[in-house]
Amino acid sequence: MNVYTTDKIRNVVLLGHSGAGKTALAESMAYLAGLTSRMGRTEDKNTISDYGKEEQKRQISISASVIPLEWEGCKINILDTPGMFDFVGEAEEAASAADAAVIVVSGKAGVEAGTERAWDLCEKNKLPRMFYVTDMDVDNASFRKVVDDLTEKYGKKIAPLHFPIRENEKFVGYVNVISQKAQKWQGKDVTDMDMPDYSKEYLETYHDSLMEAVAETSEDMMDRYFGGETFSEDEVRAALKISVNSCDIVPISMGSNILCQGTYALLDDIVKLMPSPLNKKVAGISLKNNEIFQADYDFSKAKSAYIRKTIVDPFIGKYSLIKIMSGVFKPDDMIYNKDKDIEEKISKLYILTGGKATEVKELHAGDIGALAKLTAARTGNTLSTKANTIEYGKAELSKPYTYMRYKAKNKADIDKLSQALQKIGHEDQTMKVVNDGENRQTLLYGMGDLHLDVIASRLKEEYKVEIELVQPKIAYKETIKKKSDVEYKYKKQSGGHGQYGHVKMRFEPSGDLETPYVFEQEVVGGSVPKNYFPAVEKGMQESVLRGPLAAYPVVGVKGILYDGSYHPVDSSEMAFKMATIQAFKKGFMEAGPVLLEPIATLKVVVPDQFTGDVMGDLNKRRGRVLGMNPTGAGKQTVEAEIPMSCLYGYNTVLRSMTGGRGDYSYEFVRYEQAPSDVQEKEVAARADAVAENNKED
């Protein structure tokens, strides 16, 4: 591929609902641009972007991929992203690296939850965008309904550039709203045709709305518009480009991916209307003087790049996908990774086309490429030079809230599993591994059940490690509500020195649920010598790790040693520790033991029409709704407190309830006494586990 300067580069992310046709559109673009000799199909497992084994097996996009195309003297870096909500992190990473977006909408399915999420992502990243409606070759596809729905949702900034012509229920051509001409497809080419009568009404409507939008780009244009003047095509296109770049106009086009119709016009619009990186502002911090470094994709400034994604593949190796923020990168350049404090030489520069790497001579500011085998490089790191060390802010990604308990099926694979998860974690910033030591479990966090299932499948297929995913234990705790007074005498005699330890203790609530225990002693007269006090405390320290009620950690207990006895020969630290452990069990169970459950503050953001359903469901889950706050754009934030145990599976339920339009987040806030039925269930589960262990023994 040729070397392209910044002004000739377009970085465009494809966004939209799962199944809308993003990957098929990318295939159509690649075919028309001459990158491939035939279009791949998802069902045939031969598309450029869905090259991963999991993607081919499931026939969905899981990772974002880059497809660089050459078109009309420009390089278009197409970033094809997953539409499934479980892989939103991939779409977020790609959107942060793009300079514009094409939101793909199925003309058959219409505006969906993924369409709205794509718009919100563009708003967050301030991306100029356009809509592309697919499936125009399908009988029940409706371009007009999509336009009406988008206009109702996002206002008059929605501006159709083309709309379809059908003959005998077949998609045969389109009307160009700017030129007001009808054109018909003849193979790959188009020829002029007479405009059907039914198209004239729509043309008038769409043309008027487009001219209104164009007129608003300047006072001069507005005066001319109200003066009855018409604008030339060149004026319309020039004004359109300005308005698209400022996000004041969002064009909408259409076509058929399967027939490769409409793709030519879309590629032309990307080149003519979408911004090059030169039109974008980007800044980092110069660590040399702690001042703002205004990179602005300027090729003449000190070289710097941001690692937007990492690929660690057992088959194709490790690649750091980069976006050049300033300067020009060439082989043999020395680069410095400030985050890892490593300086190394670039051996080769690549561009990736799906999973295929191609060597290139240089990459200019604004371009997207790849570096192989960078030592310790991670997603989010900045690459620059030691002389001009720069740091850029990291992309904001969604936080994972769905989690499962996991363990290796084969104990011999524990180390192998840890290394494999670490590698996957380098690629996937929305996966998180947490070691919950208190409950003796390791937790795998992801964006949803499908995300976790894909991780488990990748571990098995790529790294040859099998894991079990099961429902996690809830981090319950135990405490007491009353006081108790107990004694325990630990006495053993078996030849030689015996064992003797005798304690009398009171147990009561300490009032501090942040601390496991408080130990005090009120021994008088030396009934228990001072040198055994640490052993008594150690007994308490061990006892609170697994409570007598249901084997959960104990909090908020005060133990007071006030009397006891000892034997001058047989007493030992071990004996007093064992006596304390037994006294604790007895005293705890006599002091009104209760189970404490973790409570979280939950925020659910949903469209207005779903608030009633959400609150009703939260009530069923023992949630306490605290209130609702409008967040704009027809959405509400429902705030509630809810037991952590009742959040299991909430992600799936919320998506089902809201058609994928709801989001939630939560964080632990405190512990509260669990209801009696919850406590009884956990105590019974503990008894069953003990019985099962005894049976095995």
C-alpha positions as CSV (number, residue, x, y, z in Angstrom):
1,M,0.0,0.0,0.0
2,N,1.1,3.5,-0.8
3,V,2.2,6.0,2.0
4,Y,-0.5,8.5,2.7
5,T,-0.2,12.0,4.2
6,T,-2.5,13.1,6.9
7,D,-4.8,15.1,4.7
8,K,-5.5,11.9,2.6
9,I,-6.4,9.7,5.5
10,R,-10.0,9.0,6.8
11,N,-10.4,6.9,9.9
12,V,-14.1,5.7,10.0
13,V,-15.6,3.4,12.5
14,L,-18.7,1.3,11.6
15,L,-21.2,1.2,14.5
16,G,-24.7,-0.2,14.9
17,H,-26.9,-2.9,16.3
18,S,-25.7,-6.5,16.0
19,G,-26.9,-8.0,12.7
20,A,-27.4,-4.6,11.0
21,G,-24.8,-5.5,8.4
22,K,-21.5,-3.8,9.5
23,T,-19.3,-6.7,8.5
24,A,-21.1,-7.2,5.2
25,L,-20.7,-3.5,4.4
26,A,-17.0,-3.7,5.1
27,E,-16.8,-6.7,2.7
28,S,-18.7,-4.7,0.1
29,M,-16.3,-1.8,0.5
30,A,-13.2,-4.0,0.3
31,Y,-14.5,-5.7,-2.8
32,L,-15.4,-2.4,-4.5
33,A,-12.0,-0.9,-3.6
34,G,-10.2,-3.9,-5.2
35,L,-8.9,-5.3,-1.9
36,T,-10.6,-8.6,-2.5
37,S,-11.8,-10.4,-5.7
38,R,-15.0,-11.7,-4.1
39,M,-17.1,-10.7,-1.1
40,G,-16.8,-12.9,2.0
41,R,-19.9,-13.8,4.0
42,T,-20.2,-14.3,7.8
43,E,-22.0,-17.7,7.3
44,D,-19.2,-18.8,5.0
45,K,-16.6,-17.8,7.7
46,N,-14.4,-16.0,5.2
47,T,-14.9,-12.3,6.0
48,I,-11.8,-10.1,6.4
49,S,-12.8,-8.6,9.8
50,D,-14.2,-11.7,11.5
51,Y,-11.0,-13.7,11.3
52,G,-11.0,-15.1,14.9
53,K,-12.0,-18.7,15.6
54,E,-14.6,-17.6,18.1
55,E,-16.1,-15.1,15.6
56,Q,-16.3,-17.7,12.9
57,K,-17.8,-20.3,15.2
58,R,-20.4,-18.0,16.6
59,Q,-20.9,-16.0,13.3
60,I,-20.8,-12.7,15.2
61,S,-18.1,-9.9,15.5
62,I,-16.3,-10.1,18.8
63,S,-13.2,-7.9,18.3
64,A,-12.9,-4.6,16.4
65,S,-10.7,-4.9,13.3
66,V,-9.1,-2.5,10.8
67,I,-9.6,-2.7,7.0
68,P,-7.4,-0.1,5.2
69,L,-8.8,0.8,1.7
70,E,-7.5,3.0,-1.1
71,W,-10.2,5.1,-2.7
72,E,-10.0,8.2,-4.9
73,G,-6.4,9.0,-3.9
74,C,-7.2,8.6,-0.2
75,K,-6.7,5.9,2.4
76,I,-9.8,4.9,4.4
77,N,-9.1,3.0,7.6
78,I,-12.4,1.2,8.2
79,L,-12.8,0.0,11.8
80,D,-15.4,-2.7,11.9
81,T,-16.8,-3.2,15.4
82,P,-19.1,-5.7,17.2
83,G,-22.7,-4.8,17.7
84,M,-23.3,-7.1,20.6
85,F,-23.5,-5.2,23.9
86,D,-21.2,-7.7,25.6
87,F,-18.3,-6.4,23.4
88,V,-19.0,-2.7,23.8
89,G,-15.4,-2.1,24.9
90,E,-14.2,-3.0,21.4
91,A,-16.6,-0.4,19.9
92,E,-15.5,2.2,22.5
93,E,-11.8,1.6,21.7
94,A,-12.4,1.9,18.0
95,A,-14.5,5.0,18.4
96,S,-11.8,6.7,20.4
97,A,-9.3,6.0,17.5
98,A,-11.7,7.1,14.7
99,D,-12.3,10.6,13.3
100,A,-15.8,9.9,12.0
101,A,-18.5,7.2,12.1
102,V,-20.9,5.4,9.8
103,I,-23.9,4.1,11.8
104,V,-25.3,1.1,10.0
105,V,-29.0,0.5,10.3
106,S,-30.9,-2.4,8.9
107,G,-33.8,-1.2,6.6
108,K,-35.6,-4.4,7.7
109,A,-35.2,-4.2,11.4
110,G,-35.2,-0.4,11.6
111,V,-33.8,1.8,14.5
112,E,-32.7,-0.5,17.3
113,A,-31.1,-0.2,20.7
114,G,-27.7,-0.6,19.1
115,T,-28.4,2.3,16.8
116,E,-29.2,4.6,19.8
117,R,-26.1,3.4,21.6
118,A,-24.0,4.1,18.5
119,W,-25.3,7.6,18.4
120,D,-24.5,8.1,22.1
121,L,-21.0,6.8,21.5
122,C,-20.5,9.3,18.7
123,E,-21.8,12.1,20.9
124,K,-19.4,11.1,23.7
125,N,-16.4,11.2,21.2
126,K,-17.8,14.2,19.3
127,L,-17.6,12.2,16.0
128,P,-19.0,13.5,12.8
129,R,-21.3,10.7,11.5
130,M,-23.7,9.5,8.9
131,F,-26.3,6.8,8.7
132,Y,-26.2,4.0,6.2
133,V,-29.4,1.9,5.7
134,T,-28.7,-1.6,4.5
135,D,-31.0,-4.4,3.2
136,M,-32.5,-2.3,0.5
137,D,-32.8,-5.4,-1.6
138,V,-35.2,-7.0,1.0
139,D,-38.9,-6.8,0.3
140,N,-40.0,-5.4,3.7
141,A,-37.1,-3.0,4.2
142,S,-38.3,0.6,4.6
143,F,-35.9,3.5,4.1
144,R,-38.7,6.0,4.7
145,K,-39.5,4.6,8.1
146,V,-35.9,4.7,9.2
147,V,-35.6,8.3,8.1
148,D,-38.8,9.2,9.9
149,D,-37.8,7.4,13.1
150,L,-34.3,9.0,13.1
151,T,-35.8,12.5,12.4
152,E,-38.2,12.0,15.3
153,K,-35.4,11.0,17.6
154,Y,-32.6,13.3,16.5
155,G,-34.4,16.2,14.8
156,K,-33.9,18.1,11.5
157,K,-30.2,17.5,11.3
158,I,-31.0,14.1,9.7
159,A,-30.5,14.7,6.0
160,P,-31.1,12.0,3.3
161,L,-28.6,12.2,0.4
162,H,-30.0,9.3,-1.5
163,F,-33.2,7.2,-1.4
164,P,-34.1,3.9,-3.1
165,I,-36.1,3.3,-6.3
166,R,-38.0,0.0,-6.6
167,E,-39.4,-1.6,-9.7
168,N,-41.5,-4.8,-9.5
169,E,-40.5,-5.1,-5.8
170,K,-36.8,-5.0,-6.7
171,F,-34.2,-2.5,-5.7
172,V,-33.0,-1.1,-9.0
173,G,-31.7,2.4,-8.4
174,Y,-31.7,5.6,-6.3
175,V,-32.5,9.3,-6.3
176,N,-29.6,11.7,-5.6
177,V,-31.2,14.4,-3.4
178,I,-28.4,16.9,-4.1
179,S,-28.5,16.6,-7.9
180,Q,-32.2,15.7,-7.9
181,K,-31.5,13.0,-10.5
182,A,-32.6,9.4,-10.7
183,Q,-30.1,6.7,-11.5
184,K,-30.3,3.0,-12.3
185,W,-27.7,0.3,-11.7
186,Q,-26.3,-1.6,-14.7
187,G,-24.0,-4.0,-13.0
188,K,-21.4,-1.9,-11.1
189,D,-22.2,1.2,-13.2
190,V,-25.1,3.6,-13.0
191,T,-27.1,5.3,-15.8
192,D,-29.6,8.1,-15.7
193,M,-33.3,7.1,-15.6
194,D,-36.7,8.8,-15.5
195,M,-37.7,9.5,-12.0
196,P,-40.8,7.5,-10.9
197,D,-43.8,9.7,-9.9
198,Y,-43.9,8.2,-6.4
199,S,-40.3,9.4,-5.8
200,K,-41.0,13.0,-6.6
201,E,-42.9,13.7,-3.4
202,Y,-40.1,12.3,-1.3
203,L,-37.5,14.1,-3.3
204,E,-39.2,17.4,-2.6
205,T,-39.5,16.7,1.1
206,Y,-35.9,15.5,1.5
207,H,-34.5,18.2,-0.8
208,D,-36.2,21.0,1.1
209,S,-35.0,19.7,4.5
210,L,-31.4,19.4,3.1
211,M,-31.5,23.0,1.7
212,E,-32.8,24.3,5.1
213,A,-29.9,22.6,6.8
214,V,-27.4,23.9,4.3
215,A,-28.8,27.4,4.6
216,E,-28.2,27.4,8.3
217,T,-24.4,27.1,7.8
218,S,-24.0,30.9,7.3
219,E,-25.9,34.1,7.4
220,D,-25.2,34.7,3.7
221,M,-26.6,31.3,2.7
222,M,-29.7,31.9,4.9
223,D,-30.3,35.3,3.3
224,R,-30.0,33.7,-0.2
225,Y,-32.3,30.9,0.8
226,F,-35.1,33.2,2.0
227,G,-34.5,35.3,-1.0
228,G,-35.6,32.4,-3.2
229,E,-32.2,31.6,-4.6
230,T,-31.0,28.1,-5.3
231,F,-27.6,26.7,-4.4
232,S,-25.3,25.1,-6.8
233,E,-24.2,21.5,-6.2
234,D,-20.7,22.6,-5.4
235,E,-22.1,25.1,-2.8
236,V,-24.3,22.4,-1.3
237,R,-21.4,19.9,-1.0
238,A,-19.0,22.5,0.5
239,A,-21.6,23.6,3.1
240,L,-22.5,20.0,3.7
241,K,-18.9,19.1,4.5
242,I,-18.7,22.0,7.0
243,S,-21.9,21.0,8.7
244,V,-21.0,17.3,8.8
245,N,-17.7,18.1,10.4
246,S,-19.4,20.2,13.0
247,C,-22.1,17.5,13.6
248,D,-24.8,20.0,12.6
249,I,-25.9,17.7,9.8
250,V,-26.0,13.9,9.8
251,P,-26.4,12.6,6.2
252,I,-28.2,9.3,5.6
253,S,-27.6,7.1,2.6
254,M,-28.6,3.5,1.7
255,G,-27.8,0.4,-0.3
256,S,-27.5,-3.3,-0.5
257,N,-24.4,-5.0,0.8
258,I,-25.1,-8.3,-0.9
259,L,-25.6,-6.6,-4.3
260,C,-22.7,-4.1,-3.6
261,Q,-25.1,-1.3,-4.5
262,G,-24.9,2.1,-2.8
263,T,-21.4,1.3,-1.5
264,Y,-19.7,3.4,-4.2
265,A,-21.7,6.5,-3.2
266,L,-20.9,5.8,0.5
267,L,-17.1,5.6,-0.2
268,D,-17.3,8.8,-2.2
269,D,-19.2,10.5,0.7
270,I,-16.6,9.3,3.2
271,V,-13.8,10.9,1.1
272,K,-15.7,14.1,0.3
273,L,-17.6,14.8,3.5
274,M,-15.8,13.1,6.4
275,P,-12.9,14.9,8.1
276,S,-9.2,13.9,7.8
277,P,-7.3,13.9,11.0
278,L,-6.0,17.4,10.1
279,N,-9.5,18.6,11.1
280,K,-9.2,17.2,14.6
281,K,-7.6,18.6,17.7
282,V,-5.7,16.3,20.1
283,A,-3.5,17.1,23.0
284,G,-1.3,15.3,25.5
285,I,1.1,16.4,28.3
286,S,4.8,17.0,27.6
287,L,6.6,15.4,30.5
288,K,9.7,17.5,29.7
289,N,8.1,20.7,30.9
290,N,4.7,19.6,32.2
291,E,2.9,21.7,29.6
292,I,0.2,20.8,27.1
293,F,1.5,19.2,23.9
294,Q,-0.9,20.2,21.1
295,A,-0.3,17.3,18.8
296,D,-3.2,17.9,16.4
297,Y,-2.0,15.1,14.1
298,D,0.8,17.4,12.8
299,F,3.5,15.5,10.9
300,S,6.1,18.2,11.6
301,K,6.0,17.8,15.4
302,A,7.8,15.4,17.6
303,K,6.7,11.8,17.0
304,S,4.2,10.3,19.3
305,A,1.6,7.5,19.1
306,Y,-1.1,6.0,21.3
307,I,-1.5,2.2,21.6
308,R,-5.3,1.8,21.0
309,K,-5.4,-2.0,21.1
310,T,-3.3,-5.0,21.8
311,I,-3.6,-8.3,19.9
312,V,-2.0,-11.4,21.7
313,D,-2.9,-14.3,19.4
314,P,-1.3,-17.7,19.7
315,F,-1.3,-18.0,15.9
316,I,-0.5,-14.5,14.5
317,G,1.7,-13.3,17.4
318,K,1.5,-10.0,19.4
319,Y,0.8,-6.7,17.8
320,S,0.3,-3.2,19.3
321,L,-2.2,-1.3,17.2
322,I,-1.3,2.4,17.2
323,K,-2.6,5.7,16.0
324,I,0.1,8.2,15.1
325,M,-0.7,11.4,17.1
326,S,2.1,13.5,15.7
327,G,5.2,13.2,13.5
328,V,6.1,10.3,11.1
329,F,7.0,6.8,12.3
330,K,9.6,4.9,10.3
331,P,11.5,1.6,10.8
332,D,14.6,1.9,12.9
333,D,13.1,4.8,14.9
334,M,13.9,4.7,18.6
335,I,10.7,5.0,20.7
336,Y,10.2,5.4,24.4
337,N,7.3,3.9,26.4
338,K,7.0,6.1,29.4
339,D,4.5,3.9,31.1
340,K,6.9,0.9,31.1
341,D,10.1,3.0,31.1
342,I,11.4,1.1,28.1
343,E,13.2,2.5,25.0
344,E,13.5,0.3,22.0
345,K,13.9,0.3,18.2
346,I,11.1,-0.2,15.8
347,S,12.1,-3.0,13.5
348,K,9.1,-3.0,11.1
349,L,5.9,-1.0,10.6
350,Y,2.7,-2.8,9.6
351,I,-0.8,-2.2,8.6
352,L,-3.3,-4.8,9.6
353,T,-6.1,-5.9,7.3
354,G,-8.2,-8.0,9.6
355,G,-5.7,-10.6,10.9
356,K,-3.2,-10.1,8.0
357,A,-0.1,-7.9,8.6
358,T,1.5,-6.0,5.7
359,E,4.8,-4.2,6.0
360,V,4.8,-0.4,5.2
361,K,7.7,2.1,4.8
362,E,6.2,4.8,7.1
363,L,3.1,6.0,8.9
364,H,2.1,9.7,9.0
365,A,0.3,11.5,11.7
366,G,-3.3,10.5,11.9
367,D,-2.7,7.0,10.4
368,I,-3.5,3.7,12.1
369,G,-0.9,0.9,12.0
370,A,0.8,-1.8,14.1
371,L,4.1,-2.6,15.7
372,A,5.1,-6.2,16.4
373,K,6.5,-7.6,19.7
374,L,7.0,-4.4,21.6
375,T,8.4,-5.3,25.1
376,A,5.7,-5.0,27.8
377,A,3.6,-2.6,25.7
378,R,0.0,-2.4,26.8
379,T,-3.2,-0.8,25.5
380,G,-3.4,2.8,26.7
381,N,0.4,3.3,26.7
382,T,1.9,6.3,24.9
383,L,4.9,5.9,22.6
384,S,7.2,9.0,22.0
385,T,10.9,9.7,22.3
386,K,13.1,10.2,25.4
387,A,13.9,13.7,24.1
388,N,10.2,14.6,23.9
389,T,8.3,12.3,26.2
390,I,4.5,12.7,25.7
391,E,1.6,11.2,27.6
392,Y,-2.0,11.0,26.3
393,G,-5.1,10.3,28.3
394,K,-6.5,6.8,28.2
395,A,-9.7,5.9,26.4
396,E,-12.8,5.6,28.8
397,L,-14.3,2.1,28.6
398,S,-17.4,0.7,30.2
399,K,-16.8,-1.0,33.5
400,P,-17.7,-4.7,33.8
401,Y,-20.3,-5.6,36.4
402,T,-21.3,-9.2,35.4
403,Y,-19.1,-11.8,37.2
404,M,-18.8,-15.5,37.8
405,R,-16.7,-17.7,40.0
406,Y,-14.1,-19.7,38.0
407,K,-11.6,-22.4,38.5
408,A,-9.4,-24.7,36.4
409,K,-10.9,-28.1,35.7
410,N,-7.4,-29.5,36.0
411,K,-5.5,-28.4,39.1
412,A,-2.3,-28.8,37.1
413,D,-3.4,-26.0,34.8
414,I,-3.6,-23.3,37.5
415,D,-0.4,-21.5,36.5
416,K,-1.1,-21.9,32.8
417,L,-4.6,-20.5,33.4
418,S,-3.2,-17.4,35.2
419,Q,-0.8,-16.7,32.3
420,A,-3.6,-17.2,29.7
421,L,-6.0,-14.8,31.5
422,Q,-3.2,-12.3,31.7
423,K,-2.7,-12.4,27.9
424,I,-6.4,-12.1,27.2
425,G,-6.5,-9.2,29.7
426,H,-3.9,-7.4,27.6
427,E,-6.3,-7.5,24.6
428,D,-9.6,-7.1,26.5
429,Q,-9.7,-4.1,28.8
430,T,-13.3,-4.9,29.9
431,M,-12.3,-8.2,31.4
432,K,-11.2,-8.3,35.0
433,V,-9.9,-11.0,37.3
434,V,-10.5,-10.6,41.1
435,N,-9.1,-12.8,43.9
436,D,-11.7,-12.9,46.7
437,G,-9.5,-14.4,49.4
438,E,-12.1,-14.1,52.2
439,N,-14.5,-16.4,50.4
440,R,-11.9,-18.6,48.8
441,Q,-12.9,-17.9,45.2
442,T,-11.6,-16.2,42.1
443,L,-14.0,-14.1,40.1
444,L,-14.1,-13.4,36.4
445,Y,-15.7,-10.1,35.4
446,G,-17.1,-9.2,32.0
447,M,-19.7,-7.1,30.2
448,G,-22.3,-10.0,30.1
449,D,-22.8,-13.7,30.1
450,L,-21.8,-14.1,26.5
451,H,-18.6,-12.2,27.1
452,L,-17.6,-14.6,29.9
453,D,-18.6,-17.6,27.8
454,V,-16.4,-16.4,24.9
455,I,-13.4,-16.0,27.3
456,A,-13.9,-19.5,28.6
457,S,-14.1,-20.8,25.0
458,R,-11.0,-18.9,24.0
459,L,-9.1,-20.4,27.0
460,K,-10.0,-23.9,25.9
461,E,-9.4,-23.4,22.1
462,E,-6.4,-21.1,22.1
463,Y,-4.6,-21.8,25.4
464,K,-5.8,-25.4,26.0
465,V,-7.1,-24.6,29.5
466,E,-10.6,-25.5,30.6
467,I,-12.4,-23.6,33.3
468,E,-15.7,-24.0,35.2
469,L,-17.9,-21.0,35.5
470,V,-20.3,-21.2,38.4
471,Q,-22.5,-18.8,40.5
472,P,-20.2,-16.9,42.8
473,K,-20.5,-17.0,46.6
474,I,-21.9,-13.8,48.1
475,A,-19.5,-12.1,50.6
476,Y,-21.7,-12.6,53.6
477,K,-20.3,-11.9,57.1
478,E,-21.4,-13.0,60.6
479,T,-21.7,-11.1,63.8
480,I,-23.6,-11.2,67.1
481,K,-26.4,-9.1,68.6
482,K,-26.3,-10.2,72.3
483,K,-23.9,-11.0,75.1
484,S,-22.7,-14.4,76.3
485,D,-20.5,-15.7,79.0
486,V,-18.7,-19.1,78.5
487,E,-15.8,-21.2,79.6
488,Y,-13.9,-23.9,78.0
489,K,-11.3,-26.3,79.4
490,Y,-8.9,-27.9,76.8
491,K,-7.3,-30.9,78.4
492,K,-5.5,-33.8,76.9
493,Q,-3.2,-36.5,78.4
494,S,-1.4,-39.0,76.2
495,G,2.0,-39.9,77.8
496,G,4.6,-37.4,78.7
497,H,3.5,-33.8,78.9
498,G,-0.3,-33.2,78.5
499,Q,-2.2,-30.3,77.2
500,Y,-4.1,-27.9,79.4
501,G,-5.7,-24.6,78.8
502,H,-8.7,-23.1,80.5
503,V,-10.4,-19.8,79.6
504,K,-13.5,-18.0,80.8
505,M,-14.7,-15.4,78.3
506,R,-17.4,-12.9,77.6
507,F,-18.5,-12.1,74.1
508,E,-20.5,-9.1,73.0
509,P,-21.0,-6.8,69.9
510,S,-18.1,-4.4,69.5
511,G,-20.2,-1.9,67.5
512,D,-17.6,-1.8,64.7
513,L,-18.4,-3.8,61.7
514,E,-15.3,-2.7,59.9
515,T,-13.1,-4.7,62.3
516,P,-13.3,-8.5,62.8
517,Y,-12.7,-8.5,66.5
518,V,-11.6,-6.7,69.6
519,F,-9.7,-8.6,72.3
520,E,-9.5,-7.4,75.9
521,Q,-8.4,-9.1,79.1
522,E,-9.6,-8.5,82.7
523,V,-7.7,-11.3,84.4
524,V,-6.8,-10.6,88.0
525,G,-4.7,-12.7,90.4
526,G,-2.7,-14.5,87.6
527,S,-5.3,-17.2,87.0
528,V,-4.1,-17.0,83.4
529,P,-0.5,-15.9,83.1
530,K,0.3,-12.9,80.8
531,N,2.5,-14.9,78.5
532,Y,-0.7,-16.8,77.3
533,F,-2.7,-13.7,76.4
534,P,-1.2,-13.6,72.9
535,A,-2.2,-17.2,72.4
536,V,-5.8,-16.4,73.4
537,E,-5.9,-13.5,71.0
538,K,-4.5,-15.8,68.3
539,G,-7.3,-18.2,68.9
540,M,-9.8,-15.4,68.4
541,Q,-7.9,-14.3,65.2
542,E,-8.2,-17.7,63.7
543,S,-11.9,-18.1,64.8
544,V,-13.1,-15.0,63.0
545,L,-11.9,-16.3,59.6
546,R,-14.7,-18.8,59.4
547,G,-17.7,-18.1,61.7
548,P,-19.6,-20.9,63.5
549,L,-22.9,-19.9,62.0
550,A,-22.3,-20.5,58.2
551,A,-18.5,-20.4,57.8
552,Y,-18.4,-16.8,56.7
553,P,-15.9,-14.2,58.1
554,V,-16.8,-12.7,61.5
555,V,-17.0,-9.0,62.2
556,G,-17.9,-6.8,65.1
557,V,-17.2,-9.1,68.0
558,K,-15.5,-8.2,71.3
559,G,-14.0,-11.0,73.3
560,I,-13.0,-10.4,76.9
561,L,-10.8,-12.9,78.8
562,Y,-11.6,-12.5,82.5
563,D,-10.6,-15.7,84.2
564,G,-9.4,-19.3,83.7
565,S,-6.7,-21.6,85.0
566,Y,-3.4,-23.1,84.0
567,H,-1.1,-26.1,84.8
568,P,2.5,-25.3,85.5
569,V,3.7,-28.3,83.4
570,D,1.0,-29.1,80.8
571,S,-0.2,-25.6,79.8
572,S,1.1,-24.2,76.5
573,E,0.3,-21.6,74.0
574,M,-1.3,-24.2,71.7
575,A,-3.6,-25.4,74.6
576,F,-4.8,-21.8,75.3
577,K,-5.3,-21.1,71.6
578,M,-7.5,-24.3,71.2
579,A,-9.4,-23.5,74.4
580,T,-10.2,-20.0,73.0
581,I,-11.3,-21.4,69.6
582,Q,-13.8,-23.7,71.3
583,A,-14.9,-21.0,73.7
584,F,-15.5,-18.7,70.7
585,K,-17.7,-21.2,68.9
586,K,-19.8,-21.8,72.0
587,G,-20.0,-18.1,73.0
588,F,-20.7,-16.9,69.4
589,M,-23.7,-19.3,69.0
590,E,-25.1,-18.2,72.4
591,A,-24.8,-14.5,71.6
592,G,-27.6,-14.2,69.0
593,P,-25.6,-14.9,65.9
594,V,-26.8,-13.2,62.7
595,L,-25.8,-13.2,59.1
596,L,-24.9,-9.9,57.5
597,E,-25.4,-9.4,53.7
598,P,-23.6,-6.8,51.5
599,I,-25.8,-4.0,50.3
600,A,-25.0,-2.0,47.1
601,T,-26.1,1.3,45.7
602,L,-27.5,0.7,42.3
603,K,-28.0,3.2,39.4
604,V,-30.1,2.1,36.5
605,V,-30.3,4.4,33.4
606,V,-33.3,3.6,31.2
607,P,-35.6,5.4,28.8
608,D,-38.7,6.9,30.5
609,Q,-41.1,4.2,29.3
610,F,-39.2,1.5,31.2
611,T,-39.0,3.1,34.7
612,G,-42.1,1.4,36.0
613,D,-40.9,-2.1,34.9
614,V,-37.5,-1.4,36.4
615,M,-38.9,-0.3,39.8
616,G,-41.3,-3.2,39.9
617,D,-38.4,-5.7,39.3
618,L,-36.2,-4.0,41.9
619,N,-39.0,-4.4,44.5
620,K,-39.1,-8.2,43.7
621,R,-35.4,-8.3,44.3
622,R,-35.7,-6.7,47.8
623,G,-34.4,-3.4,46.4
624,R,-35.3,-0.1,48.0
625,V,-35.9,2.6,45.4
626,L,-34.4,5.9,46.6
627,G,-35.5,8.1,43.8
628,M,-35.4,9.0,40.1
629,N,-33.5,11.7,38.3
630,P,-33.9,12.8,34.7
631,T,-30.6,12.6,32.7
632,G,-31.9,14.2,29.5
633,A,-32.6,12.6,26.1
634,G,-35.7,11.0,27.5
635,K,-33.9,8.9,30.1
636,Q,-34.2,8.5,33.9
637,T,-31.6,7.3,36.4
638,V,-33.3,5.1,39.0
639,E,-31.3,5.0,42.2
640,A,-31.8,2.1,44.7
641,E,-30.2,0.1,47.4
642,I,-30.2,-3.7,46.8
643,P,-28.6,-6.8,48.4
644,M,-25.6,-8.0,46.3
645,S,-27.2,-11.5,46.2
646,C,-30.2,-10.1,44.3
647,L,-28.0,-8.7,41.5
648,Y,-27.0,-12.0,40.1
649,G,-28.3,-12.3,36.6
650,Y,-29.5,-8.7,36.6
651,N,-27.6,-7.8,33.4
652,T,-29.6,-10.3,31.3
653,V,-33.0,-9.3,32.9
654,L,-32.4,-5.6,32.4
655,R,-31.5,-6.0,28.7
656,S,-34.6,-8.2,28.2
657,M,-36.8,-5.7,30.0
658,T,-35.6,-2.7,28.1
659,G,-34.8,-4.2,24.7
660,G,-31.1,-3.6,25.4
661,R,-31.6,0.1,26.2
662,G,-30.8,0.0,29.9
663,D,-27.5,0.4,31.7
664,Y,-26.6,-0.1,35.3
665,S,-23.7,0.3,37.7
666,Y,-23.4,-0.5,41.4
667,E,-20.9,-0.3,44.2
668,F,-20.8,-1.8,47.7
669,V,-22.0,0.6,50.4
670,R,-22.4,-1.4,53.7
671,Y,-23.5,-4.6,55.5
672,E,-27.0,-5.1,56.9
673,Q,-28.6,-8.0,58.8
674,A,-30.0,-10.6,56.3
675,P,-33.6,-11.7,56.5
676,S,-34.2,-14.9,58.5
677,D,-35.0,-16.9,55.4
678,V,-31.7,-16.0,53.8
679,Q,-29.9,-16.8,57.0
680,E,-31.6,-20.2,57.3
681,K,-30.8,-21.1,53.7
682,E,-27.1,-20.3,54.2
683,V,-26.9,-22.2,57.6
684,A,-28.6,-25.2,55.9
685,A,-26.1,-25.0,53.0
686,R,-23.2,-25.0,55.5
687,A,-24.7,-28.1,57.3
688,D,-25.0,-29.9,53.9
689,A,-21.4,-29.1,53.0
690,V,-20.1,-30.4,56.3
691,A,-22.2,-33.6,56.0
692,E,-20.9,-34.1,52.4
693,N,-17.3,-33.7,53.6
694,N,-17.8,-36.1,56.5
695,K,-19.2,-38.6,54.0
696,E,-16.2,-38.3,51.8
697,D,-13.8,-38.7,54.8
